[in-house]
Amino acid sequence: MSTTAKPYHIGRKISRIRELKDMKQEALAQALGTNQQAISAMENSENIDEEKLKEVAKALGVSVEAIKNFSEESIINYFNNIYDNGVFNTGNYCNFNPLDKVIELYERLVQVEKDKNEYLEKLLKGK
């Protein structure tokens, strides 16, 4: 007796896609005009007729091919590629030299002090 999952179990694929879309069985059942028990039975079925599969695909917002070709490995690769390509880069990389910014700030502060000194000198000469 083997405990490994069969590679083409359409019900498991539907279940996993539904879960990834954060959809409950009840929501899918409502979209399909059926009940939660029917969805549970469908997700435990190894095969589903083509018409029902089209309805499920439409309710999930995916194509029939997406359901048939779904694999956990492809999803993991998809998200790894997104993160590796920087789509979800949250600013961890600096696109400027921080030292240059410190120098720029210092130069601006020095200039403000010079301007303040010139203004005070003018006030003193005026008296």
Secondary structure as UniProt FT lines:
FT   HELIX           10..20
FT   TURN            21..22
FT   HELIX           25..32
FT   HELIX           36..43
FT   HELIX           50..60
FT   HELIX           64..68
FT   HELIX           72..84
FT   TURN            85..88
FT   HELIX           98..125
//
